[in-house]
Amino acid sequence: MPEFDKNAAYIWACFGLGALMILATTLQVILAARAARKRLAALETASDKDA
Amino acid sequence: MWSFFANPHKFLRLSDWLAPVFYAAGAVCILWGLWQGLWVVPKDEYQGGDIMRVMFVHVPAAWLAMASYSALAVASFVWFIWRHELADIAAKAIAPLGAVWTALCLATGSIWGKPTWGTWWQWDDARMMSVLFLFFLFLGYMALRAAMDTRQKAARAGAILAMVGALNVPLIKFSVDLFTSLHQDASVMTAEGPKMAAVYLWPLMISALGHSLLFGGLVMTSMRTEIRDRRTARLRAAALEGG
């Protein structure tokens, strides 16, 4: 691991926060997309059966 | 040209392969920037020593906060004038993501401020307050849309707010020139060109490119979600009408 001066805690806090926010947002967007795709697929399958 | 980009089917086909490409390229650029920022670039004593490494997170987040609001305003303008639904879908997708990057900019700026200026926050600082206002504009845009009872009303109200709020973007950019601010002056986007040494500039630019690509991929994925949700709502409405 790199060694920093007396401000190391601030540096790690910023990089950690950045990683956390970006990863959490990416995960949320991808999970929402999967859920929307599944909802639509289920509805289209049901519509095809009714037809 | 607008008609080509306004077709949701074409967008779904295009984004199906383009979004993963953006994710992959964005991740590579961000990781490279991270490696450069933490391990490779030398510390700059003039900028307070190692704390300047925060720049590789804070500055891309700040640029993207302003760029994403500009994109929100442009998409809103396109919807307002040409009524292309895809533009409204893009605006709706951009807002929460823009809010996340603006929050990241505010949080990392505050953390950087403590050891540099001796304070987490300064309430009368034009740069800090204009970025905080940008964050509230994103939140306000989402709240306003959610408060409307039809999609058309939500799109119209949101578009007006987004376009009016765009006045804040140049205010952020020039706040350090127009007002007294703790924040340093621009060191990359200046009339004379970048004032920053190449050893810092290139990792910063690649990192910013990575954030932009990832953001673009996330916007495309969110747009795909919204298109599918709208189709789901139409199918449910049709099923209810049918019996």
Interface residues (C-beta under 8 A of the other chain):
Chain A: P2 F4 D5 K6 N7 A8 Y10 I11 A13 C14 F15 L17 G18 M21 I22 T25 T26 V29 I30 A32 A33 A36 R37 R39 L40 L43 E44 S47 D50
Chain B: Y23 I30 L34 G37 L38 W39 K43 G48 G49 D50 I51 R53 V54 V57 H58 A61 L97 V100 A103 L104 A107 T108 I111 W112 K114 P115 L214 L218 T221 S222 R224 T225 R228 D229 R231 T232 L235 R236 A239
